[in-house]
């Protein structure tokens, strides 16, 4: 699935879930507090699963995970004494 379709599905889900919750509150006379509590309880594992999916997908374009910074040009240079020790 290309990124635009995937993004559209995620946006659709994010818009429909609150609408379904509001419909449950008004049509089925479910207390709003119950819907909020259940939503908060489901939000944590759902976000955790999404986070883990993104981490395990291997799609890390633009991220450098090699652990190395840019090479230091002075790393191959011979060690030099401090300025005050050179005078003696």
LINNORRA-V848237 format. One record per residue. PHI is phi in whole degrees, 0 to 359 (NA if undefined). OMEGA is omega in whole degrees, 0 to 359 (999 if undefined). D_LAST is the distance of its C-alpha to the last C-alpha in whole Angstrom. Layout:
phi = [PHI:PHI]
omega = [OMEGA:OMEGA]
d_last = [D_LAST:D_LAST]
//
This chain:
phi = [NA:285:295:293:292:297:296:296:294:295:296:298:296:292:272:282:300:294:293:294:296:295:298:297:293:273:279:265:55:279:300:299:300:295:295:294:297:295:298:294:295:279:294:298:293:295:293:296:296:297:296:294:298:293:288:270:289:81:268:248:299:89:251:259:257:287:83:251:268:298:296:272:295:274:295:267:284:293:296:241:282:298:301:288:277:292:290:277]
omega = [180:188:182:178:179:179:180:178:178:179:178:179:181:177:184:182:177:178:177:178:178:177:179:180:187:184:185:178:177:179:182:179:180:180:180:180:180:178:179:179:180:182:183:180:179:178:178:179:178:180:180:178:180:181:184:185:181:180:182:180:179:179:178:181:183:180:181:175:177:182:179:183:181:183:181:180:178:180:179:178:176:186:183:179:179:186:185:999]
d_last = [71:69:67:69:72:70:69:72:73:71:72:75:75:73:76:78:77:77:81:82:81:83:86:86:85:88:91:90:90:87:85:82:80:80:79:76:75:76:74:71:72:72:69:66:67:68:65:63:65:64:61:61:63:60:57:59:60:57:58:54:54:51:49:46:46:44:41:38:37:36:33:30:28:25:26:26:22:20:17:14:11:11:10:8:6:6:4:0]
//
